[in-house]
Amino acid sequence: MFFIDRWIEILSIIRKNKLRTLLTGFSVTWGIFMLIILLGSGKGLENGVHDQFASSAVNTLWVWGGETSLPYKGLKPGRDISFRNADYDQIKSSVTGVEYISGRMFVWGSNTISYKTEYGDFDIRSVHPDYGIIEKLSMSQGRFINDNDIAENRKVAVIGMAVKEALIKQEEAIGKYINIRGIPFLVVGVFTDDDGRQDNQRAVYLPISTAQKALATIDRINTLAVTVASNDVSDSKRMEDEIRKDIAERHVFDEKDKNAMFIWNAVEEFKQFQDLFAAIRLFIWIIGVGTIVAGIVGVSNIMMISVKERTREIGIRKSLGATPRSIVSMIMQEALLITGLSGYIGLVLGIGVLELVNPYLQSEFFRNPEADLRVAISALVVLVIAGMLAGFVPARRAAAIKPVDALKEE
């Protein structure tokens, strides 16, 4: 009964000062609300950037040739640098730290592929076996290209799910022959892409050796993809320098000529984004916590005013036998109610707004803004503890009031 009477008394005090309590509670609600919104927005940006890297391994070096812009060893600038199979073999065997490596050659011209009476225009990509791992392809049926396919120049194909649905439809795809430029290719696998991109699922993968001989009739590799085993930025930079030096020697151009060959270091760029979002998260917490602290200071000031206004009441309570502990408990419970209830409202409103706007805020670099529930609950718990501490100082002051002095207070 005492516990219930105490809360009834606290609610009665709050009702007497509705506007003051409302404004104080609003500052706390706004602080936790803004923290949740900022955390959710930061997560949305982070999700968007991660999606940009989701289509391939984040520890990949992408290498492709360009055009020389500097004269070198008597050779004029303006020479095209095109990779060959020997470049792939050399990098695979000589560069330390290589985890996976694949060449990629595009098949230009007509990409019409047929099966029986069905036709379609699809993206034809010729690659090495490691490419399936680098591009994070998930095999739903069969297998990806293997080393024997490369060595024996097999006419096999791995098709995306969209290709299977367009050409082979409900039939079993494995073991069927699709027609590419008049040449039958045996379907040995059907894949789906981990990030669900339709452009990937409309692709057909062929062994690069087969495509070079049967479709392109040229020893050519457009792009080399090399993954860094250590995932370390410094290691990726070392491998980048080794690859550039090796290719420059083989194709006779100045390794300082940045236009002769290009390397996109996904390891370095991904680390830069990670550092950026770590800084953004720190900034968000500084702003959010600062806003909450301002609200807590407001609660503490209001409780100080409340204690000042109730000096006579507290003196009467103490003269009738109220202990300092009961006085401290009463003041702290009031502070706890204001901060706890206000913080909970801010938490619910913040999560509710994120859920409400989530379907409408989906773009290339901003996806699924959401606040980590564990972080949100932890913030609320910290807020409640801070609220109790905010009421502690005024409570100690109230407990220290002498009944005689309190009764003299006007």
RARAHU-V179762 format. One record per pair of residues at least 24 apart in sequence whose C-alpha atoms are under 10 Angstrom apart, sorted by the first residue. I is the first residue (numbers start at 1). GAP is how many residues later the second one is. D is the distance in whole Angstrom. If there is no record, write none. Layout:
I,GAP,D  I,GAP,D
This chain:
6,320,10  6,323,10  6,324,7  6,327,9  6,328,10  7,323,9  7,326,8  7,327,8  7,330,9  9,321,9  9,325,10  10,320,8  10,321,9  10,323,8  10,324,6  10,325,10  10,327,9  11,323,8  11,326,9  13,293,9  13,321,9  14,320,8  14,323,10  14,324,9  17,289,9  20,279,10  20,282,8  21,278,9  21,281,8  21,282,10  21,317,8  22,316,9  22,320,9  23,272,10  23,275,9  23,276,10  24,271,7  24,272,9  24,273,10  24,274,6  24,275,6  24,276,10  24,277,9  24,278,7  24,314,8  24,315,9  24,318,9  25,270,8  25,271,9  25,273,9  25,274,8  25,310,10  25,312,10  25,313,6  25,314,7  25,315,9  25,316,8  25,317,5  25,318,8  25,320,10  25,321,10  26,269,8  26,312,10  26,313,10  26,316,7  26,317,9  26,319,9  26,320,9  27,264,8  27,265,8  27,266,10  27,267,8  27,268,5  27,269,8  27,270,10  27,271,8  27,272,9  27,312,10  27,315,8  27,316,9  27,319,10  28,263,8  28,264,6  28,265,8  28,266,8  28,267,5  28,268,7  28,269,10  28,270,8  28,271,8  28,310,9  28,311,7  28,312,9  28,313,9  28,314,6  28,315,6  28,316,10  28,317,9  28,318,8  28,355,9  28,359,10  29,262,10  29,263,8  29,266,8  29,309,10  29,310,8  29,311,9  29,312,9  29,313,5  29,314,5  29,315,8  29,316,6  29,317,4  29,318,8  29,319,10  29,320,9  29,321,10  30,258,10  30,261,8  30,262,8  30,265,8  30,312,9  30,313,8  30,315,9  30,316,6  30,317,9  30,319,10  30,320,9  31,256,9  31,257,6  31,258,8  31,259,8  31,260,5  31,261,4  31,262,8  31,263,8  31,264,7  31,265,9  31,311,10  31,312,8  31,315,8  31,316,10  31,352,10  32,256,7  32,257,8  32,259,8  32,260,6  32,263,9  32,310,9  32,311,6  32,312,8  32,313,9  32,314,5  32,315,6  32,316,10  32,317,9  32,318,8  32,344,9  32,347,8  32,348,8  32,351,8  33,255,9  33,258,10  33,259,9  33,309,10  33,310,8  33,311,9  33,312,8  33,313,4  33,314,6  33,315,8  33,316,7  33,317,5  33,318,8  33,320,9  33,343,10  34,250,9  34,253,9  34,254,6  34,255,10  34,257,8  34,258,9  34,312,8  34,313,9  34,315,10  34,316,7  35,249,7  35,250,7  35,251,9  35,252,8  35,253,4  35,254,7  35,255,10  35,256,8  35,257,8  35,311,9  35,312,9  35,315,8  35,336,9  35,341,9  35,344,9  36,248,10  36,249,10  36,252,8  36,310,8  36,311,7  36,312,9  36,313,9  36,314,5  36,315,7  36,317,10  36,318,9  36,334,8  36,335,6  36,336,9  36,337,10  36,339,9  36,340,7  36,343,9  37,247,10  37,251,9  37,310,10  37,312,9  37,313,6  37,314,8  37,315,10  37,316,8  37,317,7  37,332,9  37,333,8  37,334,8  38,242,10  38,243,9  38,245,10  38,246,6  38,247,8  38,249,9  38,250,8  38,312,9  38,331,10  38,332,10  38,333,9  39,241,9  39,242,7  39,245,7  39,246,8  39,249,9  39,311,10  39,330,8  39,331,7  39,332,6  39,333,8  39,336,9  39,337,9  40,310,9  40,311,8  40,313,10  40,314,7  40,315,10  40,318,10  40,328,8  40,329,5  40,330,4  40,331,4  40,332,8  41,243,10  41,313,9  41,320,10  41,325,8  41,326,9  41,327,9  41,328,5  41,329,7  41,330,8  42,235,8  42,236,10  42,238,7  42,239,7  42,242,8  42,324,9  42,327,7  42,328,9  42,329,9  43,234,9  43,237,10  43,238,9  43,323,9  43,324,8  43,325,8  43,326,6  43,327,6  43,328,7  43,329,9  44,314,9  44,317,9  44,318,9  44,319,10  44,321,8  44,322,5  44,323,5  44,324,5  44,325,4  44,326,7  44,327,9  45,232,9  45,235,10  45,318,10  45,319,10  45,320,6  45,321,5  45,322,7  45,323,9  45,324,8  46,227,9  46,228,9  46,230,10  46,231,7  46,232,10  46,234,10  46,319,8  46,320,7  46,321,8  46,322,9  46,323,9  47,317,10  47,318,8  47,319,7  47,320,6  47,321,7  47,322,8  47,323,10  48,314,9  48,315,8  48,316,6  48,317,4  48,318,4  48,319,5  48,320,8  48,321,9  49,221,9  49,224,8  49,225,10  49,228,10  49,315,8  49,316,6  49,317,7  49,318,9  50,220,9  50,223,9  50,224,10  50,315,9  50,316,10  50,317,10  51,144,8  51,313,8  51,314,8  51,315,9  51,316,8  52,143,9  52,312,8  52,313,8  53,142,10  53,213,8  53,216,10  53,217,8  54,81,9  54,82,8  54,139,10  54,140,8  54,141,6  54,142,10  55,79,9  55,80,6  55,81,7  55,82,9  55,138,8  55,139,7  55,140,6  55,141,9  55,142,8  55,145,9  56,75,9  56,76,9  56,77,8  56,78,6  56,79,4  56,80,6  56,81,9  56,137,10  56,138,9  56,139,9  56,210,10  57,76,8  57,77,5  57,78,6  57,79,7  57,168,10  57,169,10  57,170,8  57,171,10  57,209,8  57,210,9  58,76,9  58,77,10  58,169,8  58,170,9  58,173,8  58,207,9  58,208,6  58,209,6  58,210,9  58,211,9  58,212,7  58,213,9  59,40,9  59,75,9  59,167,8  59,168,5  59,169,5  59,170,8  59,171,8  59,172,6  59,173,8  59,174,9  59,177,8  59,206,8  59,207,6  59,208,5  59,209,8  59,210,10  59,211,8  59,212,10  60,38,10  60,39,9  60,40,9  60,41,9  60,74,8  60,75,10  60,164,10  60,165,6  60,166,5  60,167,4  60,168,6  60,169,9  60,171,9  60,176,9  60,204,8  60,205,7  60,206,5  60,207,6  60,208,10  61,40,9  61,163,8  61,164,6  61,165,5  61,166,6  61,167,7  61,175,8  61,176,10  61,178,9  61,179,7  61,182,10  61,202,7  61,203,6  61,204,5  61,205,6  61,206,7  61,207,9  62,40,10  62,41,10  62,161,7  62,162,6  62,163,5  62,164,7  62,165,9  62,178,10  62,200,8  62,201,6  62,202,5  62,203,7  62,204,8  63,40,9  63,159,9  63,160,6  63,161,5  63,162,6  63,163,8  63,177,9  63,180,9  63,181,9  63,198,7  63,199,6  63,200,5  63,201,7  63,202,9  64,39,10  64,40,10  64,157,9  64,158,6  64,159,5  64,160,6  64,161,9  64,196,9  64,197,6  64,198,5  64,199,7  64,200,9  65,156,9  65,157,7  65,158,8  65,159,9  65,182,10  65,194,8  65,195,6  65,196,4  65,197,6  65,198,9  66,191,10  66,192,9  66,193,6  66,194,5  66,195,5  66,196,7  67,186,10  67,190,9  67,191,9  67,192,6  67,193,5  67,194,7  67,195,10  68,184,10  68,185,7  68,186,8  68,189,7  68,190,8  68,191,6  68,192,4  68,193,8  69,184,9  69,185,9  69,188,7  69,189,8  69,190,6  69,191,7  70,183,8  70,184,7  70,185,10  70,186,9  70,187,6  70,188,9  70,189,9  70,190,9  71,182,8  71,183,8  71,186,9  72,180,7  72,181,6  72,182,6  72,183,10  72,185,10  73,179,8  73,180,8  73,181,9  75,177,8  75,178,8  76,177,10  77,176,9  77,180,10  77,183,9  78,181,10  78,182,9  79,174,9  79,181,8  80,171,10  80,180,8  80,181,10  81,141,10  81,166,9  81,167,9  81,170,7  81,171,9  81,172,9  81,178,10  81,179,6  81,180,7  82,137,10  82,138,7  82,139,7  82,140,7  82,141,9  82,169,9  82,178,10  82,179,9  83,136,8  83,137,6  83,138,5  83,139,7  83,140,8  83,141,8  83,164,8  83,167,10  83,168,9  83,178,10  84,134,9  84,135,6  84,136,5  84,137,6  84,138,9  84,139,10  85,123,10  85,124,9  85,127,10  85,134,7  85,135,7  85,136,7  86,133,9  86,134,10  86,135,10  86,164,9  87,133,10  87,134,9  87,137,9  87,156,10  87,159,9  87,160,7  87,163,8  87,164,10  88,133,8  88,135,10  88,136,7  88,137,10  88,138,10  88,159,10  90,153,9  90,156,8  90,157,9  90,160,10  91,133,10  91,135,9  91,148,10  91,151,9  91,152,7  91,155,8  91,156,9  92,134,9  94,148,9  94,149,9  94,152,9  95,143,10  95,144,7  95,145,9  95,146,10  95,147,7  95,148,7  95,151,9  96,132,9  96,133,9  96,139,10  96,142,9  96,143,7  96,146,9  97,129,10  97,130,8  97,131,6  97,132,6  97,133,7  97,134,10  97,138,8  97,139,8  97,141,9  97,142,7  98,128,7  98,129,6  98,130,5  98,131,6  98,132,9  98,138,10  98,141,8  99,31,9  99,35,10  99,127,7  99,128,5  99,129,6  99,130,5  99,131,8  99,132,10  100,29,9  100,30,6  100,31,8  100,33,8  100,34,7  100,125,8  100,126,6  100,127,5  100,128,8  100,129,8  101,27,8  101,28,9  101,29,6  101,30,7  101,32,10  101,33,8  101,123,7  101,124,6  101,125,4  101,126,6  101,127,9  102,24,10  102,25,6  102,26,5  102,27,7  102,28,6  102,29,5  102,30,9  102,31,10  102,32,8  102,106,9  102,119,10  102,121,8  102,122,6  102,123,5  102,124,7  102,125,9  103,24,6  103,25,6  103,26,9  103,27,9  103,28,8  103,105,8  103,117,9  103,118,6  103,119,7  103,120,6  103,121,4  103,122,6  103,123,9  104,24,7  104,27,8  104,101,10  104,102,10  104,103,10  104,104,7  104,116,9  104,117,6  104,118,6  104,119,5  104,120,6  104,121,8  105,101,10  105,102,10  105,103,7  105,104,10  105,106,8  105,107,8  105,111,9  105,114,10  105,115,7  105,116,5  105,117,5  105,118,7  105,119,9  106,102,9  106,105,9  106,106,10  106,110,9  106,114,9  106,115,8  106,116,7  106,117,9  107,104,8  107,105,9  107,108,7  107,109,7  108,107,9  108,108,8  109,72,10  109,107,10  110,70,9  110,71,8  111,69,7  111,70,8  111,93,10  112,67,9  112,68,7  112,69,7  113,50,9  113,54,9  113,65,7  113,66,6  113,67,5  113,68,7  113,69,9  113,70,10  113,71,10  113,91,9  114,52,10  114,53,7  114,54,9  114,63,9  114,64,6  114,65,5  114,66,7  114,67,9  114,68,9  114,70,10  115,49,10  115,51,10  115,52,6  115,53,7  115,61,9  115,62,7  115,63,5  115,64,6  115,65,9  115,69,9  116,51,8  116,52,9  116,61,9  116,62,8  116,63,9  117,50,9  117,51,10  118,48,8  118,49,5  118,50,8  118,51,10  118,60,10  119,44,10  119,47,8  119,48,7  119,59,10  119,60,9  120,43,8  120,46,7  120,47,7  120,82,10  121,42,9  121,81,9  121,82,10  122,37,10  122,38,10  122,40,10  122,41,8  122,77,9  122,78,10  122,79,10  122,80,6  122,81,6  122,82,7  123,36,10  123,37,10  123,40,10  123,76,8  123,77,8  123,78,9  123,79,6  123,80,5  123,81,6  123,82,9  124,33,10  124,35,9  124,56,9  124,78,9  124,79,6  124,80,5  124,81,6  124,82,7  124,87,9  125,32,10  125,33,10  125,78,7  125,79,6  125,80,5  125,81,6  125,82,9  125,83,8  125,86,9  126,31,9  126,78,8  126,79,6  126,80,5  126,81,5  126,82,4  126,83,8  126,84,8  126,85,6  126,86,8  126,95,9  126,96,10  127,78,7  127,79,6  127,80,6  127,81,5  127,82,8  127,83,10  127,84,9  127,94,9  127,96,10  127,97,10  128,77,9  128,78,9  128,79,6  128,80,6  128,81,8  128,97,10  129,77,10  129,78,8  129,79,9  130,95,9  130,96,9  130,97,10  131,74,10  131,93,10  131,94,8  131,95,9  132,59,9  132,61,10  132,73,9  133,94,10  134,91,8  134,92,8  134,93,7  135,58,8  135,59,9  135,65,9  135,90,10  136,56,9  136,57,7  136,58,6  136,59,9  137,53,10  137,54,6  137,55,6  137,56,5  137,57,6  137,58,9  137,59,10  137,63,9  137,64,9  138,52,9  138,53,5  138,54,5  138,55,6  138,56,6  139,50,7  139,51,6  139,52,4  139,53,6  139,54,9  139,55,10  140,49,8  140,50,6  140,51,5  140,52,7  140,53,10  141,31,9  141,32,8  141,33,7  141,47,8  141,48,5  141,49,5  141,50,7  141,51,9  142,31,9  142,32,7  142,33,9  142,45,9  142,46,6  142,47,4  142,48,6  142,49,9  143,31,9  143,44,9  143,45,6  143,46,5  143,47,7  143,48,8  144,43,10  144,44,7  144,45,6  144,46,8  144,47,8  144,61,9  144,62,9  144,63,10  145,43,8  145,44,8  145,60,8  145,61,7  145,62,6  145,63,10  146,61,8  147,60,9  148,59,10  149,57,9  149,58,6  149,59,9  149,60,8  149,61,8  150,56,9  150,57,6  150,58,7  150,59,6  150,60,7  150,61,10  151,56,9  151,58,8  151,59,9  152,55,10  152,57,8  152,58,8  153,53,10  153,54,7  153,55,8  153,56,6  153,57,5  153,58,8  153,59,9  153,60,8  153,61,9  154,31,9  154,32,9  154,52,9  154,53,7  154,54,10  154,55,8  154,56,6  154,57,10  155,28,8  155,29,7  155,30,5  155,31,6  155,32,9  155,51,8  155,52,8  155,54,10  155,55,6  155,56,9  155,59,9  156,28,9  156,29,5  156,30,5  156,31,6  156,32,6  156,33,9  156,49,9  156,50,6  156,51,7  156,54,9  157,27,10  157,28,6  157,29,6  157,30,5  157,31,6  157,32,7  157,33,9  157,47,7  157,48,6  157,49,5  157,50,8  158,27,9  158,28,9  158,29,6  158,30,6  158,31,5  158,32,6  158,33,7  158,45,9  158,46,6  158,47,5  158,48,7  158,49,9  159,28,7  159,29,8  159,30,6  159,31,5  159,32,6  159,33,9  159,41,10  159,42,8  159,43,8  159,44,6  159,45,5  159,46,6  159,47,9  160,29,9  160,30,6  160,31,5  160,32,6  160,33,8  160,38,9  160,39,9  160,40,7  160,41,4  160,42,5  160,43,6  160,44,6  160,45,8  161,28,10  161,29,6  161,30,6  161,31,6  161,32,9  161,37,9  161,39,9  161,40,6  161,41,7  161,42,9  161,43,10  162,28,9  162,29,9  162,30,9  162,36,7  162,37,9  162,38,9  162,39,5  162,40,5  162,41,8  163,27,9  163,28,10  163,38,7  163,39,5  163,40,7  163,41,8  164,26,7  164,27,9  164,37,9  164,38,9  164,40,10  165,37,10  166,36,9  180,35,9  181,33,10  181,34,8  183,31,8  183,32,9  223,39,10  223,40,10  224,39,9  225,38,10  225,39,10  226,39,10  227,38,10  227,39,9  227,40,9  228,37,10  228,38,10  228,39,8  231,35,10  231,36,7  231,37,9  231,40,10  232,35,7  232,36,8  232,39,9  233,32,9  233,33,9  233,34,6  233,35,5  233,36,9  233,37,9  233,38,8  233,39,10  234,33,9  234,34,8  235,32,10  235,33,10  236,29,7  236,30,9  236,31,7  236,32,8  237,28,8  237,30,9  237,31,8  240,24,9  240,25,8  289,90,9  289,94,10  292,51,9  292,87,10  292,91,8  292,94,9  293,90,9  293,93,8  293,94,10  293,97,10  295,44,9  295,88,10  295,92,9  296,39,9  296,42,10  296,43,8  296,87,8  296,88,10  296,90,7  296,91,6  296,92,10  296,93,9  296,94,6  296,95,9  297,89,10  297,90,9  297,93,7  297,94,10  298,92,9  299,35,10  299,36,7  299,37,10  299,39,8  299,40,8  299,87,10  299,88,7  299,89,10  299,91,7  299,92,8  300,35,8  300,86,10  300,87,8  300,88,9  300,89,8  300,90,5  300,91,6  300,92,8  300,93,8  300,94,7  300,95,10  301,89,8  301,90,9  301,92,10  301,93,8  302,33,9  302,88,10  302,89,9  302,92,9  303,28,7  303,29,9  303,31,8  303,32,7  303,87,8  303,88,6  303,89,9  303,90,9  303,91,6  303,92,8  304,27,10  304,86,10  304,87,8  304,89,8  304,90,5  304,91,8  304,93,8  304,94,9  305,89,9  306,25,9  306,88,9  306,92,10  307,24,8  307,87,7  307,88,8  307,90,8  307,91,6  307,92,10  307,94,10  308,86,9  308,89,9  308,90,8  308,98,10  308,101,10  309,100,10  309,101,10  310,88,9  310,96,9  310,99,10  311,87,7  311,90,8  311,91,10  311,92,9  311,94,9  311,95,6  311,96,8  311,97,10  311,98,7  311,99,9  312,89,9  312,91,8  312,92,9  312,93,9  312,94,5  312,95,5  312,96,8  312,97,6  312,98,8  313,90,9  313,93,8  313,94,8  314,84,7  314,85,8  314,87,8  314,88,9  314,89,8  314,92,7  314,93,9  315,83,9  315,84,9  315,85,10  315,86,7  315,87,7  315,88,4  315,89,7  315,90,8  315,91,5  315,92,6  315,93,9  315,94,9  316,86,10  316,87,6  316,88,9  316,90,8  316,91,7  317,86,8  318,81,9  318,83,9  318,84,8  318,85,6  318,86,10  318,88,10  319,83,9  319,84,6  319,85,8  319,87,10  319,88,9  320,83,9  322,77,10  323,76,8  324,71,9  324,72,8  324,73,10  324,74,8  324,75,5  324,76,7  324,77,9  325,70,9  325,71,9  325,74,7  326,69,10  326,73,8  327,68,7  327,69,8  327,70,10  327,71,7  327,72,6  327,73,10  328,63,9  328,64,7  328,65,9  328,66,8  328,67,5  328,68,6  328,69,9  328,70,7  328,71,6  328,72,10  329,59,10  329,62,9  329,63,9  329,66,8  329,67,10  329,70,10  330,61,10  330,65,8  330,68,10  331,57,9  331,60,6  331,61,8  331,62,10  331,63,7  331,64,5  331,65,9  331,67,8  331,68,10  332,55,8  332,56,6  332,57,8  332,58,8  332,59,5  332,60,6  332,61,9  332,62,8  332,63,6  332,64,10  333,54,9  333,55,8  333,58,8  333,59,10  333,62,10  334,53,9  334,54,9  334,57,8  335,49,9  335,51,10  335,52,6  335,53,6  335,54,9  335,55,7  335,56,5  335,57,9  335,59,10  335,60,10  336,47,9  336,48,6  336,49,8  336,50,9  336,51,5  336,52,5  336,53,9  336,54,9  336,55,8  337,47,9  337,50,9  337,51,9  338,46,9  338,49,8  338,50,10  339,41,9  339,44,7  339,45,6  339,46,9  339,47,8  339,48,5  339,49,8  339,51,9  339,52,10  340,40,8  340,41,8  340,42,10  340,43,7  340,44,5  340,45,9  340,46,10  340,47,7  340,48,9  341,39,10  341,43,9  342,38,10  342,41,10  342,42,10  343,36,9  343,37,6  343,38,9  343,40,7  343,41,8  343,44,10  344,32,10  344,33,9  344,36,7  344,37,10  344,39,10  344,40,10  346,34,9  347,26,10  347,29,7  347,30,8  347,32,9  347,33,8  348,28,10  350,26,10  351,25,9
